Amino acid sequence: EVQLQQSGAELVKPGASVKLSCKTSGYTFSNYYMSWLKQMPGQNIEWIGNIYGGNGGTGYNQKFKGKATLTVDKSSSTAYMDLSSLTSEDSAVYFCAKIFFNYGSYWYFDFWGPGTMVTVSS
Amino acid sequence: DVVLTQTPSTLSATIGQSVSISCRSSQSLLDSAGNTYLYWYLQRPGQSPQLLIYLVSNLGSGVPNRFSGSGSGTDFTLKISGVEAEDLGVYYCMQATHAPYTFGAGTKLELK
C-alpha cells in the first residue's frame, strides 16, 4: 500500500526557514517523481515543483524559485522541501503528491500526503 | 500562466441529481503531440485532493462511473450523473499542458 507521511505542523517566525518532509512507503521511490503543492486557507492550489526520486532532478514553478528547494534522500525514501525567508504569504498547507507516469503519454498525481500546515507568525 | 476559470463557484444539489461543472482555459490545452492534459480532482472536507479524471475524460482508478469528463481545446466539463453524499467537497480542474501547472479556483458541491 502506497503511503506518503508528511511531517507535523510548523509555527515559524517571519524571516526563518523550515524543512518539510514526505516519507514514502509501498513503492519504489527512485522510480517516480514527487510534486509539492501549496494550498492557502480556503484558496486555490498552486504547484511548486517536481523532483525525481532516482537522481533528484528538479523542475520548479518560476514563482517558487528562490523560495522552495526540493531534495530527496533515496536511502530513506523521503522527499524534502525547504522554504526560506518565510512571510505571512507562506502560511499554507503544503502537500506532497506522487506522480504516476505512463510512458505512453500521460501522468497524474495518484497519491497525496495529508499535508503539513505551516504558520508564519511572530 | 494559464488561467482556469471554473463555474459555478458553488453548486447546491440533492442526492440523485445530475450536475455539471465547467472549466474554461485561457489557452488551448491541446499540445503538439495531440494530448490534452486536463484533470479533475475532488477534495473532500479535511482531506487531500484525489484524482477523478485525467486527459479530459479518463476515469481514475476506482472512480465511480457516475463521473464523466468531456471537452476540448479551452472548454471542459465534469458531470456527475446522480450525486451521492460522498461526492460533497470542492472540485478542481487542473492543466499540465503548459508550465507551470495550474488549478482552477474550485467548485464547492454542497447539499441543497
gemmi code that builds the backbone of each chain (N, CA, C; Angstrom):
import gemmi

chains = {
    "A": [
        ("GLU", (0.847, -1.201, 0.000), (0.000, 0.000, 0.000), (0.883, 1.253, 0.000)),
        ("VAL", (0.633, 2.100, -0.973), (1.396, 3.346, -1.051), (0.980, 4.282, 0.083)),
        ("GLN", (1.973, 4.829, 0.788), (1.712, 5.819, 1.833), (2.700, 6.961, 1.724)),
        ("LEU", (2.183, 8.176, 1.908), (3.012, 9.364, 1.971), (2.752, 10.007, 3.332)),
        ("GLN", (3.765, 10.003, 4.175), (3.623, 10.502, 5.550), (4.361, 11.826, 5.667)),
        ("GLN", (3.617, 12.901, 5.903), (4.237, 14.221, 5.970), (4.507, 14.631, 7.414)),
        ("SER", (5.487, 15.501, 7.564), (5.885, 15.973, 8.889), (4.797, 16.855, 9.490)),
        ("GLY", (4.906, 17.106, 10.784), (3.866, 17.801, 11.521), (3.843, 19.305, 11.300)),
        ("ALA", (2.778, 19.897, 11.814), (2.570, 21.330, 11.647), (3.740, 22.135, 12.194)),
        ("GLU", (3.999, 23.278, 11.559), (5.115, 24.143, 11.932), (4.601, 25.552, 12.227)),
        ("LEU", (5.109, 26.132, 13.274), (4.885, 27.539, 13.582), (6.257, 28.203, 13.536)),
        ("VAL", (6.454, 29.098, 12.595), (7.775, 29.673, 12.389), (7.691, 31.190, 12.336)),
        ("LYS", (8.777, 31.822, 12.667), (8.814, 33.294, 12.686), (9.135, 33.838, 11.304)),
        ("PRO", (8.646, 35.031, 11.019), (8.980, 35.667, 9.732), (10.479, 35.759, 9.546)),
        ("GLY", (10.914, 35.475, 8.340), (12.333, 35.522, 8.014), (13.055, 34.208, 8.219)),
        ("ALA", (12.441, 33.298, 8.928), (13.058, 31.998, 9.189), (12.859, 31.061, 8.006)),
        ("SER", (13.464, 29.868, 8.137), (13.300, 28.807, 7.142), (12.688, 27.591, 7.819)),
        ("VAL", (12.139, 26.703, 6.997), (11.562, 25.465, 7.531), (11.781, 24.358, 6.514)),
        ("LYS", (11.981, 23.139, 7.016), (12.169, 21.996, 6.120), (11.051, 20.997, 6.380)),
        ("LEU", (10.284, 20.712, 5.332), (9.180, 19.766, 5.415), (9.610, 18.434, 4.823)),
        ("SER", (9.041, 17.350, 5.361), (9.395, 16.034, 4.846), (8.166, 15.251, 4.405)),
        ("CYS", (8.421, 14.309, 3.513), (7.371, 13.446, 2.967), (7.990, 12.041, 2.867)),
        ("LYS", (7.736, 11.222, 3.874), (8.333, 9.890, 3.913), (7.394, 8.906, 3.229)),
        ("THR", (7.937, 8.145, 2.288), (7.093, 7.282, 1.469), (7.327, 5.808, 1.772)),
        ("SER", (6.349, 5.001, 1.416), (6.465, 3.550, 1.524), (5.477, 2.917, 0.568)),
        ("GLY", (5.720, 1.650, 0.267), (4.785, 0.915, -0.573), (5.053, 0.977, -2.057)),
        ("TYR", (6.140, 1.648, -2.469), (6.505, 1.671, -3.886), (7.997, 1.970, -3.991)),
        ("THR", (8.547, 1.823, -5.189), (9.974, 2.063, -5.401), (10.209, 3.548, -5.598)),
        ("PHE", (10.655, 4.198, -4.555), (10.788, 5.666, -4.513), (11.606, 6.201, -5.688)),
        ("SER", (12.686, 5.509, -6.018), (13.605, 6.039, -7.019), (13.060, 5.963, -8.445)),
        ("ASN", (11.926, 5.337, -8.639), (11.366, 5.204, -9.987), (10.305, 6.247, -10.318)),
        ("TYR", (10.006, 7.124, -9.388), (8.894, 8.047, -9.577), (9.257, 9.489, -9.220)),
        ("TYR", (8.493, 10.391, -9.820), (8.571, 11.798, -9.469), (7.641, 12.095, -8.297)),
        ("MET", (7.987, 13.138, -7.567), (7.156, 13.669, -6.493), (6.942, 15.148, -6.755)),
        ("SER", (5.728, 15.588, -6.528), (5.431, 17.017, -6.626), (5.157, 17.584, -5.239)),
        ("TRP", (5.355, 18.895, -5.118), (4.936, 19.627, -3.921), (3.954, 20.704, -4.363)),
        ("LEU", (2.914, 20.887, -3.551), (1.865, 21.841, -3.876), (1.499, 22.637, -2.635)),
        ("LYS", (0.992, 23.843, -2.860), (0.646, 24.765, -1.775), (-0.829, 25.106, -1.840)),
        ("GLN", (-1.488, 25.095, -0.688), (-2.879, 25.497, -0.628), (-3.057, 26.449, 0.551)),
        ("MET", (-3.270, 27.707, 0.230), (-3.541, 28.694, 1.274), (-4.964, 28.485, 1.769)),
        ("PRO", (-5.271, 28.903, 3.016), (-6.582, 28.632, 3.610), (-7.738, 29.043, 2.705)),
        ("GLY", (-8.581, 28.088, 2.382), (-9.771, 28.347, 1.586), (-9.485, 28.784, 0.154)),
        ("GLN", (-8.293, 28.536, -0.296), (-7.924, 29.064, -1.606), (-7.425, 27.996, -2.563)),
        ("ASN", (-7.004, 28.501, -3.675), (-6.585, 27.689, -4.802), (-5.354, 26.853, -4.453)),
        ("ILE", (-5.088, 25.871, -5.285), (-3.921, 25.033, -5.149), (-2.877, 25.518, -6.145)),
        ("GLU", (-1.629, 25.608, -5.701), (-0.535, 26.014, -6.568), (0.523, 24.911, -6.626)),
        ("TRP", (1.016, 24.653, -7.832), (2.080, 23.677, -7.997), (3.426, 24.365, -7.756)),
        ("ILE", (4.238, 23.772, -6.885), (5.532, 24.347, -6.553), (6.631, 23.779, -7.434)),
        ("GLY", (6.681, 22.461, -7.566), (7.723, 21.849, -8.360), (7.696, 20.338, -8.260)),
        ("ASN", (8.527, 19.712, -9.091), (8.662, 18.255, -9.136), (10.092, 17.875, -8.817)),
        ("ILE", (10.266, 16.675, -8.279), (11.601, 16.128, -8.091), (11.557, 14.643, -8.391)),
        ("TYR", (12.621, 14.160, -9.064), (12.692, 12.754, -9.421), (13.398, 11.995, -8.308)),
        ("GLY", (12.775, 10.905, -7.841), (13.352, 10.151, -6.738), (14.661, 9.477, -7.086)),
        ("GLY", (14.886, 9.224, -8.378), (16.083, 8.497, -8.766), (17.355, 9.314, -8.683)),
        ("ASN", (17.302, 10.550, -9.178), (18.532, 11.350, -9.225), (18.391, 12.753, -8.652)),
        ("GLY", (17.187, 13.055, -8.111), (16.997, 14.377, -7.520), (16.805, 15.491, -8.523)),
        ("GLY", (16.641, 15.145, -9.786), (16.408, 16.165, -10.797), (15.111, 16.917, -10.519)),
        ("THR", (15.148, 18.230, -10.705), (14.004, 19.057, -10.308), (13.475, 19.910, -11.445)),
        ("GLY", (12.232, 20.322, -11.285), (11.608, 21.323, -12.143), (10.732, 22.174, -11.254)),
        ("TYR", (10.842, 23.488, -11.370), (10.131, 24.398, -10.474), (9.173, 25.308, -11.233)),
        ("ASN", (8.107, 25.672, -10.552), (7.281, 26.798, -10.938), (8.145, 28.046, -10.695)),
        ("GLN", (8.296, 28.875, -11.711), (9.148, 30.058, -11.605), (8.810, 30.898, -10.372)),
        ("LYS", (7.529, 30.904, -10.014), (7.080, 31.700, -8.870), (7.771, 31.275, -7.575)),
        ("PHE", (8.155, 30.004, -7.474), (8.701, 29.476, -6.227), (10.218, 29.284, -6.256)),
        ("LYS", (10.848, 29.672, -7.361), (12.307, 29.610, -7.398), (12.868, 30.621, -6.408)),
        ("GLY", (13.799, 30.156, -5.584), (14.351, 31.010, -4.544), (13.582, 30.908, -3.240)),
        ("LYS", (12.358, 30.418, -3.304), (11.550, 30.227, -2.106), (11.592, 28.764, -1.645)),
        ("ALA", (11.436, 27.846, -2.571), (11.392, 26.423, -2.257), (12.578, 25.699, -2.876)),
        ("THR", (13.144, 24.764, -2.127), (14.215, 23.900, -2.628), (13.827, 22.458, -2.333)),
        ("LEU", (13.737, 21.651, -3.395), (13.322, 20.262, -3.268), (14.547, 19.346, -3.277)),
        ("THR", (14.541, 18.377, -2.386), (15.610, 17.382, -2.324), (14.994, 16.018, -1.988)),
        ("VAL", (15.802, 14.974, -2.171), (15.361, 13.629, -1.807), (16.485, 12.912, -1.069)),
        ("ASP", (16.090, 11.925, -0.271), (17.042, 11.008, 0.355), (16.579, 9.612, -0.044)),
        ("LYS", (17.236, 9.041, -1.032), (16.813, 7.729, -1.523), (16.908, 6.650, -0.451)),
        ("SER", (17.891, 6.790, 0.423), (18.106, 5.752, 1.427), (16.920, 5.605, 2.376)),
        ("SER", (16.179, 6.687, 2.566), (15.016, 6.637, 3.455), (13.709, 6.856, 2.693)),
        ("SER", (13.801, 6.898, 1.370), (12.610, 7.089, 0.520), (11.814, 8.314, 0.957)),
        ("THR", (12.529, 9.389, 1.189), (11.900, 10.606, 1.708), (12.203, 11.795, 0.803)),
        ("ALA", (11.185, 12.583, 0.564), (11.332, 13.838, -0.168), (11.254, 14.992, 0.828)),
        ("TYR", (12.004, 16.038, 0.537), (12.052, 17.207, 1.414), (11.793, 18.472, 0.624)),
        ("MET", (11.245, 19.463, 1.329), (11.114, 20.795, 0.744), (11.541, 21.828, 1.790)),
        ("ASP", (12.550, 22.610, 1.405), (12.992, 23.729, 2.232), (12.280, 24.988, 1.764)),
        ("LEU", (11.720, 25.722, 2.694), (11.115, 27.016, 2.403), (11.907, 28.077, 3.159)),
        ("SER", (12.332, 29.099, 2.429), (13.216, 30.095, 3.036), (12.561, 31.471, 3.104)),
        ("SER", (13.150, 32.329, 3.935), (12.721, 33.725, 4.094), (11.203, 33.832, 4.197)),
        ("LEU", (10.673, 33.144, 5.152), (9.218, 32.994, 5.261), (8.522, 34.306, 5.618)),
        ("THR", (7.357, 34.506, 4.977), (6.483, 35.642, 5.275), (5.079, 35.101, 5.505)),
        ("SER", (4.169, 35.981, 5.821), (2.785, 35.560, 6.053), (2.176, 34.930, 4.801)),
        ("GLU", (2.664, 35.302, 3.637), (2.180, 34.728, 2.381), (2.558, 33.264, 2.217)),
        ("ASP", (3.463, 32.790, 3.054), (3.858, 31.384, 3.008), (3.035, 30.530, 3.952)),
        ("SER", (2.178, 31.133, 4.756), (1.291, 30.366, 5.637), (0.298, 29.609, 4.767)),
        ("ALA", (0.332, 28.289, 4.859), (-0.468, 27.459, 3.957), (-0.325, 26.004, 4.378)),
        ("VAL", (-1.114, 25.157, 3.710), (-0.906, 23.715, 3.811), (-0.091, 23.295, 2.594)),
        ("TYR", (0.928, 22.505, 2.841), (1.795, 22.030, 1.772), (1.625, 20.525, 1.624)),
        ("PHE", (1.334, 20.106, 0.395), (1.134, 18.698, 0.092), (2.299, 18.162, -0.730)),
        ("CYS", (2.665, 16.906, -0.487), (3.465, 16.171, -1.449), (2.500, 15.238, -2.186)),
        ("ALA", (2.799, 14.979, -3.437), (1.927, 14.138, -4.260), (2.784, 13.312, -5.205)),
        ("LYS", (2.606, 12.032, -5.159), (3.353, 11.122, -6.038), (2.783, 11.209, -7.446)),
        ("ILE", (3.669, 11.126, -8.423), (3.247, 11.163, -9.825), (3.280, 9.765, -10.413)),
        ("PHE", (2.139, 9.341, -10.958), (2.091, 8.134, -11.780), (2.378, 8.555, -13.200)),
        ("PHE", (3.303, 7.859, -13.849), (3.673, 8.235, -15.204), (3.542, 7.041, -16.120)),
        ("ASN", (2.754, 7.216, -17.177), (2.641, 6.196, -18.207), (3.536, 6.608, -19.360)),
        ("TYR", (4.523, 5.809, -19.663), (5.491, 6.219, -20.664), (4.887, 6.342, -22.052)),
        ("GLY", (3.641, 5.931, -22.167), (2.921, 6.146, -23.412), (2.648, 7.610, -23.634)),
        ("SER", (2.119, 8.298, -22.646), (1.868, 9.715, -22.873), (1.271, 10.485, -21.711)),
        ("TYR", (0.859, 9.854, -20.650), (0.143, 10.642, -19.665), (0.677, 10.407, -18.265)),
        ("TRP", (0.274, 11.309, -17.383), (0.667, 11.199, -15.979), (-0.410, 11.867, -15.139)),
        ("TYR", (-0.369, 11.592, -13.852), (-1.260, 12.278, -12.923), (-0.764, 12.087, -11.497)),
        ("PHE", (-1.279, 12.902, -10.581), (-0.999, 12.734, -9.159), (-1.883, 11.594, -8.666)),
        ("ASP", (-1.283, 10.455, -8.292), (-2.114, 9.328, -7.889), (-2.235, 9.183, -6.368)),
        ("PHE", (-1.247, 9.623, -5.622), (-1.329, 9.583, -4.165), (-0.843, 10.912, -3.604)),
        ("TRP", (-1.577, 11.404, -2.601), (-1.231, 12.658, -1.960), (-0.943, 12.398, -0.481)),
        ("GLY", (-0.009, 13.167, 0.073), (0.149, 13.153, 1.507), (-0.979, 13.926, 2.168)),
        ("PRO", (-1.085, 13.837, 3.499), (-2.162, 14.520, 4.222), (-1.948, 16.027, 4.350)),
        ("GLY", (-0.761, 16.485, 4.018), (-0.475, 17.913, 4.096), (0.201, 18.306, 5.391)),
        ("THR", (1.005, 19.350, 5.328), (1.644, 19.953, 6.500), (1.249, 21.417, 6.548)),
        ("MET", (0.677, 21.836, 7.663), (0.313, 23.243, 7.808), (1.498, 24.031, 8.332)),
        ("VAL", (1.829, 25.074, 7.625), (2.899, 25.993, 8.046), (2.259, 27.335, 8.388)),
        ("THR", (2.500, 27.804, 9.587), (2.001, 29.113, 10.016), (3.188, 30.004, 10.294)),
        ("VAL", (3.216, 31.141, 9.619), (4.301, 32.104, 9.813), (3.768, 33.253, 10.660)),
        ("SER", (4.303, 33.375, 11.855), (3.813, 34.399, 12.771), (4.879, 34.720, 13.808)),
        ("SER", (4.930, 35.987, 14.190), (5.893, 36.383, 15.216), (5.314, 36.162, 16.620)),
    ],
    "B": [
        ("ASP", (0.892, 32.642, -17.185), (0.390, 31.343, -16.765), (-1.037, 31.132, -17.280)),
        ("VAL", (-1.388, 29.871, -17.501), (-2.745, 29.549, -17.955), (-3.724, 29.726, -16.795)),
        ("VAL", (-4.794, 30.447, -17.077), (-5.834, 30.673, -16.074), (-7.001, 29.740, -16.376)),
        ("LEU", (-7.413, 28.995, -15.371), (-8.575, 28.118, -15.488), (-9.723, 28.732, -14.695)),
        ("THR", (-10.832, 28.970, -15.377), (-11.996, 29.596, -14.753), (-13.087, 28.555, -14.592)),
        ("GLN", (-13.414, 28.257, -13.337), (-14.448, 27.269, -13.049), (-15.763, 27.957, -12.728)),
        ("THR", (-16.843, 27.397, -13.262), (-18.181, 27.854, -12.907), (-19.094, 26.659, -12.729)),
        ("PRO", (-20.034, 26.747, -11.763), (-20.155, 27.827, -10.788), (-19.124, 27.688, -9.676)),
        ("SER", (-19.056, 28.646, -8.791), (-18.143, 28.538, -7.661), (-18.754, 27.677, -6.553)),
        ("THR", (-20.067, 27.684, -6.486), (-20.790, 26.844, -5.541), (-21.962, 26.187, -6.254)),
        ("LEU", (-22.196, 24.940, -5.917), (-23.248, 24.168, -6.553), (-24.031, 23.448, -5.459)),
        ("SER", (-25.331, 23.689, -5.409), (-26.189, 23.011, -4.438), (-26.984, 21.941, -5.158)),
        ("ALA", (-26.954, 20.739, -4.619), (-27.627, 19.625, -5.281), (-28.305, 18.722, -4.262)),
        ("THR", (-29.310, 18.021, -4.727), (-29.947, 16.988, -3.911), (-29.348, 15.641, -4.304)),
        ("ILE", (-29.446, 14.695, -3.408), (-28.955, 13.348, -3.713), (-29.715, 12.806, -4.920)),
        ("GLY", (-28.970, 12.294, -5.881), (-29.579, 11.738, -7.080), (-29.646, 12.707, -8.252)),
        ("GLN", (-29.434, 13.976, -7.963), (-29.470, 14.983, -9.027), (-28.209, 14.899, -9.867)),
        ("SER", (-28.308, 15.184, -11.139), (-27.146, 15.262, -12.020), (-26.691, 16.712, -12.114)),
        ("VAL", (-25.371, 16.913, -12.047), (-24.831, 18.270, -12.066), (-23.616, 18.326, -12.983)),
        ("SER", (-23.292, 19.537, -13.426), (-22.121, 19.742, -14.282), (-21.318, 20.926, -13.785)),
        ("ILE", (-20.006, 20.820, -13.958), (-19.082, 21.893, -13.608), (-18.278, 22.232, -14.858)),
        ("SER", (-18.137, 23.518, -15.120), (-17.414, 23.968, -16.295), (-16.019, 24.451, -15.917)),
        ("CYS", (-15.072, 24.218, -16.790), (-13.698, 24.702, -16.622), (-13.257, 25.278, -17.958)),
        ("ARG", (-12.998, 26.564, -17.969), (-12.600, 27.230, -19.204), (-11.154, 27.717, -19.063)),
        ("SER", (-10.346, 27.419, -20.073), (-8.920, 27.753, -20.037), (-8.634, 29.009, -20.861)),
        ("SER", (-7.638, 29.774, -20.419), (-7.246, 30.991, -21.140), (-6.452, 30.683, -22.407)),
        ("GLN", (-6.010, 29.428, -22.559), (-5.291, 28.991, -23.760), (-5.731, 27.561, -24.074)),
        ("SER", (-5.576, 27.180, -25.325), (-5.862, 25.795, -25.686), (-4.957, 24.845, -24.912)),
        ("LEU", (-5.538, 23.734, -24.452), (-4.766, 22.763, -23.687), (-4.333, 21.572, -24.548)),
        ("LEU", (-4.519, 21.676, -25.844), (-4.069, 20.639, -26.776), (-2.593, 20.849, -27.059)),
        ("ASP", (-1.758, 19.834, -26.790), (-0.334, 20.016, -27.048), (0.031, 19.521, -28.444)),
        ("SER", (1.289, 19.695, -28.792), (1.740, 19.399, -30.158), (1.679, 17.912, -30.487)),
        ("ALA", (1.613, 17.074, -29.445), (1.524, 15.628, -29.663), (0.084, 15.151, -29.699)),
        ("GLY", (-0.844, 16.067, -29.571), (-2.251, 15.708, -29.628), (-2.862, 15.326, -28.295)),
        ("ASN", (-2.125, 15.560, -27.188), (-2.650, 15.261, -25.866), (-3.204, 16.510, -25.201)),
        ("THR", (-4.209, 16.322, -24.372), (-4.808, 17.424, -23.620), (-4.730, 17.079, -22.140)),
        ("TYR", (-3.831, 17.763, -21.446), (-3.556, 17.442, -20.045), (-4.477, 18.242, -19.130)),
        ("LEU", (-5.741, 17.804, -19.119), (-6.750, 18.421, -18.280), (-7.267, 17.366, -17.296)),
        ("TYR", (-7.234, 17.709, -16.012), (-7.576, 16.777, -14.952), (-8.691, 17.372, -14.084)),
        ("TRP", (-9.365, 16.471, -13.378), (-10.325, 16.860, -12.348), (-9.971, 16.145, -11.049)),
        ("TYR", (-9.945, 16.936, -9.949), (-9.664, 16.392, -8.621), (-10.801, 16.798, -7.690)),
        ("LEU", (-11.079, 15.938, -6.710), (-12.051, 16.217, -5.659), (-11.320, 16.295, -4.323)),
        ("GLN", (-11.588, 17.370, -3.597), (-11.053, 17.488, -2.242), (-12.222, 17.475, -1.256)),
        ("ARG", (-12.379, 16.360, -0.571), (-13.414, 16.273, 0.449), (-12.984, 17.070, 1.681)),
        ("PRO", (-13.930, 17.496, 2.500), (-13.590, 18.308, 3.668), (-12.534, 17.638, 4.538)),
        ("GLY", (-11.475, 18.380, 4.827), (-10.418, 17.891, 5.698), (-9.501, 16.862, 5.072)),
        ("GLN", (-9.633, 16.615, 3.772), (-8.814, 15.606, 3.112), (-7.943, 16.220, 2.022)),
        ("SER", (-7.038, 15.402, 1.521), (-6.216, 15.801, 0.381), (-7.018, 15.597, -0.897)),
        ("PRO", (-6.659, 16.308, -1.949), (-7.323, 16.066, -3.238), (-7.112, 14.631, -3.709)),
        ("GLN", (-8.065, 14.139, -4.512), (-7.924, 12.818, -5.105), (-8.320, 12.910, -6.565)),
        ("LEU", (-7.666, 12.118, -7.379), (-7.900, 12.147, -8.826), (-9.263, 11.571, -9.171)),
        ("LEU", (-9.988, 12.283, -10.048), (-11.215, 11.752, -10.628), (-11.010, 11.408, -12.102)),
        ("ILE", (-10.488, 12.366, -12.854), (-10.409, 12.277, -14.316), (-9.032, 12.747, -14.775)),
        ("TYR", (-8.448, 12.040, -15.744), (-7.213, 12.505, -16.380), (-7.390, 12.534, -17.888)),
        ("LEU", (-6.590, 13.341, -18.550), (-6.672, 13.506, -20.011), (-8.127, 13.722, -20.454)),
        ("VAL", (-8.779, 14.653, -19.804), (-10.123, 15.140, -20.147), (-11.245, 14.187, -19.762)),
        ("SER", (-11.092, 12.879, -20.087), (-12.260, 12.011, -20.000), (-11.967, 10.617, -19.453)),
        ("ASN", (-10.757, 10.372, -18.984), (-10.401, 9.051, -18.481), (-10.592, 8.970, -16.971)),
        ("LEU", (-11.364, 7.955, -16.537), (-11.626, 7.798, -15.109), (-10.386, 7.290, -14.379)),
        ("GLY", (-10.103, 7.902, -13.230), (-9.031, 7.401, -12.391), (-9.405, 6.050, -11.812)),
        ("SER", (-8.398, 5.356, -11.303), (-8.612, 4.036, -10.741), (-9.589, 4.101, -9.564)),
        ("GLY", (-10.619, 3.247, -9.611), (-11.571, 3.188, -8.514), (-12.617, 4.279, -8.503)),
        ("VAL", (-12.592, 5.162, -9.470), (-13.565, 6.263, -9.508), (-14.887, 5.757, -10.092)),
        ("PRO", (-15.991, 6.020, -9.414), (-17.295, 5.517, -9.908), (-17.639, 6.092, -11.280)),
        ("ASN", (-18.350, 5.307, -12.072), (-18.643, 5.752, -13.439), (-19.792, 6.754, -13.516)),
        ("ARG", (-20.288, 7.226, -12.369), (-21.214, 8.366, -12.423), (-20.472, 9.663, -12.729)),
        ("PHE", (-19.147, 9.632, -12.628), (-18.331, 10.778, -13.007), (-17.926, 10.647, -14.482)),
        ("SER", (-18.022, 11.739, -15.208), (-17.554, 11.730, -16.585), (-16.992, 13.102, -16.939)),
        ("GLY", (-16.021, 13.100, -17.820), (-15.399, 14.343, -18.265), (-15.479, 14.458, -19.768)),
        ("SER", (-15.584, 15.686, -20.229), (-15.653, 15.919, -21.668), (-15.065, 17.284, -21.976)),
        ("GLY", (-14.914, 17.543, -23.268), (-14.435, 18.849, -23.699), (-13.211, 18.760, -24.587)),
        ("SER", (-12.797, 19.917, -25.074), (-11.611, 20.010, -25.913), (-11.158, 21.451, -25.989)),
        ("GLY", (-9.897, 21.627, -26.363), (-9.387, 22.983, -26.566), (-9.344, 23.806, -25.293)),
        ("THR", (-10.355, 24.635, -25.112), (-10.388, 25.524, -23.948), (-11.607, 25.309, -23.057)),
        ("ASP", (-12.521, 24.450, -23.441), (-13.766, 24.273, -22.684), (-13.964, 22.827, -22.254)),
        ("PHE", (-14.118, 22.648, -20.960), (-14.195, 21.308, -20.398), (-15.307, 21.235, -19.360)),
        ("THR", (-15.847, 20.022, -19.203), (-16.965, 19.824, -18.290), (-16.787, 18.537, -17.509)),
        ("LEU", (-17.096, 18.615, -16.225), (-17.202, 17.434, -15.380), (-18.671, 17.251, -15.067)),
        ("LYS", (-19.173, 16.040, -15.280), (-20.570, 15.742, -14.985), (-20.639, 14.640, -13.942)),
        ("ILE", (-21.536, 14.832, -12.992), (-21.839, 13.789, -12.015), (-23.285, 13.366, -12.269)),
        ("SER", (-23.472, 12.128, -12.679), (-24.809, 11.613, -13.003), (-25.395, 10.908, -11.780)),
        ("GLY", (-26.034, 11.703, -10.955), (-26.621, 11.149, -9.747), (-25.717, 11.357, -8.539)),
        ("VAL", (-25.775, 12.563, -7.975), (-24.904, 12.909, -6.848), (-25.183, 11.992, -5.657)),
        ("GLU", (-24.104, 11.553, -5.023), (-24.210, 10.807, -3.777), (-23.569, 11.627, -2.663)),
        ("ALA", (-23.890, 11.275, -1.425), (-23.422, 12.067, -0.286), (-21.902, 12.156, -0.250)),
        ("GLU", (-21.213, 11.102, -0.655), (-19.755, 11.072, -0.622), (-19.122, 11.988, -1.673)),
        ("ASP", (-19.926, 12.569, -2.551), (-19.396, 13.432, -3.611), (-19.232, 14.877, -3.155)),
        ("LEU", (-19.680, 15.176, -1.943), (-19.603, 16.559, -1.470), (-18.160, 16.962, -1.213)),
        ("GLY", (-17.837, 18.201, -1.577), (-16.478, 18.704, -1.418), (-16.201, 19.746, -2.477)),
        ("VAL", (-14.924, 20.013, -2.703), (-14.523, 21.012, -3.691), (-13.868, 20.318, -4.882)),
        ("TYR", (-14.350, 20.638, -6.064), (-13.838, 20.068, -7.307), (-12.903, 21.072, -7.974)),
        ("TYR", (-11.748, 20.599, -8.371), (-10.754, 21.432, -9.048), (-10.426, 20.853, -10.416)),
        ("CYS", (-10.373, 21.702, -11.414), (-9.744, 21.294, -12.662), (-8.285, 21.746, -12.612)),
        ("MET", (-7.462, 21.045, -13.325), (-6.034, 21.323, -13.348), (-5.518, 21.093, -14.763)),
        ("GLN", (-4.584, 21.929, -15.204), (-3.974, 21.713, -16.515), (-2.476, 21.511, -16.346)),
        ("ALA", (-1.931, 20.663, -17.202), (-0.486, 20.424, -17.188), (0.066, 20.429, -18.605)),
        ("THR", (-0.649, 21.016, -19.527), (-0.122, 21.162, -20.888), (0.951, 22.236, -20.932)),
        ("HIS", (0.721, 23.317, -20.203), (1.628, 24.458, -20.189), (2.224, 24.625, -18.801)),
        ("ALA", (3.551, 24.808, -18.743), (4.192, 25.081, -17.457), (3.987, 26.541, -17.095)),
        ("PRO", (3.733, 26.828, -15.810), (3.547, 25.890, -14.699), (2.152, 25.274, -14.697)),
        ("TYR", (2.028, 24.096, -14.102), (0.703, 23.506, -13.945), (-0.140, 24.485, -13.125)),
        ("THR", (-1.415, 24.591, -13.491), (-2.292, 25.494, -12.748), (-3.631, 24.827, -12.473)),
        ("PHE", (-4.274, 25.315, -11.424), (-5.567, 24.789, -10.991), (-6.629, 25.874, -11.127)),
        ("GLY", (-7.867, 25.432, -11.309), (-8.986, 26.347, -11.180), (-9.207, 26.683, -9.714)),
        ("ALA", (-10.073, 27.656, -9.462), (-10.324, 28.127, -8.101), (-11.225, 27.185, -7.308)),
        ("GLY", (-11.813, 26.218, -7.992), (-12.615, 25.228, -7.294), (-14.106, 25.492, -7.372)),
        ("THR", (-14.873, 24.413, -7.331), (-16.332, 24.466, -7.261), (-16.762, 23.646, -6.054)),
        ("LYS", (-17.425, 24.304, -5.126), (-17.868, 23.613, -3.921), (-19.237, 22.987, -4.167)),
        ("LEU", (-19.318, 21.684, -4.017), (-20.580, 20.969, -4.156), (-21.139, 20.720, -2.764)),
        ("GLU", (-22.346, 21.234, -2.526), (-22.970, 21.067, -1.225), (-24.392, 20.543, -1.389)),
        ("LEU", (-24.925, 20.042, -0.289), (-26.283, 19.514, -0.326), (-27.299, 20.625, -0.210)),
        ("LYS", (-28.334, 20.539, -1.039), (-29.395, 21.540, -1.008), (-30.316, 21.236, 0.171)),
    ],
}
model = gemmi.Model(1)
for chain_id, residues in chains.items():
    chain = gemmi.Chain(chain_id)
    for i, (resn, *xyz) in enumerate(residues, 1):
        res = gemmi.Residue()
        res.name, res.seqid = resn, gemmi.SeqId(i, " ")
        for name, pos in zip(("N", "CA", "C"), xyz):
            atom = gemmi.Atom()
            atom.name, atom.element = name, gemmi.Element(name[0])
            atom.pos, atom.b_iso = gemmi.Position(*pos), 0.0
            res.add_atom(atom)
        chain.add_residue(res)
    model.add_chain(chain)
structure = gemmi.Structure()
structure.add_model(model)
structure.setup_entities()
